[in-house]
Amino acid sequence: MTAIAIAKRTDLDLTEQQRQVLAGVLFEMLGGLTEHDQKRWKGFWRELMAAGSGEVFSVDLSIIRNGIFHRRHMKLESTLFDAQECYCSFEQFRNWLKVGSGFCDWKVVRGQLVPEPRSISYDKCDQQTMEQFHTDAITFLRSQHAQHHLYPHLTPAKSEEMIETILGSFEA
């Protein structure tokens, strides 16, 4: 979810033609999915237009995730987990992947900086953020550090081959 702060900077005197174009964009090109959503959409814009200069609004925007992309990423994680012997718990594996990919926040716990993996749940991670995590995870998995960690018993060349075989099956 993305929070956006909007400030009404000024009141503009729009011509009738400008008002028609604006209404066309806001209510014909765009609109609520259901009748209820459409009423809320129009109400939101009424509030913005009626607001005085300098008033501030906060909008929480959630872009619906692409289900196909989500399932494909989850399948990749599952396949990687099944192909490694370092982690017994899928949750531990996923947290390692998130931290290694930089998909975490840093917290101070008992005087030490500790990574806290972020959530990839639908309500906390929009499509753009999920795509960035996926890209960063692939980059991390291709690092020697990740490969050696997952396959310490293999040579660097073999561990790279193992990762590339798995990743390659998802790039087709």
Secondary structure as GFF3:
##gff-version 3
##sequence-region A 1 172
A	DSSP	beta_strand	2	7	.	.	.	ID=ss1
A	DSSP	alpha_helix	16	23	.	.	.	ID=ss2
A	DSSP	pi_helix	24	29	.	.	.	ID=ss3
A	DSSP	alpha_helix	35	50	.	.	.	ID=ss4
A	DSSP	beta_strand	56	61	.	.	.	ID=ss5
A	DSSP	alpha_helix	67	82	.	.	.	ID=ss6
A	DSSP	alpha_helix	90	100	.	.	.	ID=ss7
A	DSSP	beta_strand	104	109	.	.	.	ID=ss8
A	DSSP	beta_strand	112	117	.	.	.	ID=ss9
A	DSSP	alpha_helix	127	141	.	.	.	ID=ss10
A	DSSP	alpha_helix	144	150	.	.	.	ID=ss11
A	DSSP	alpha_helix	156	171	.	.	.	ID=ss12
###
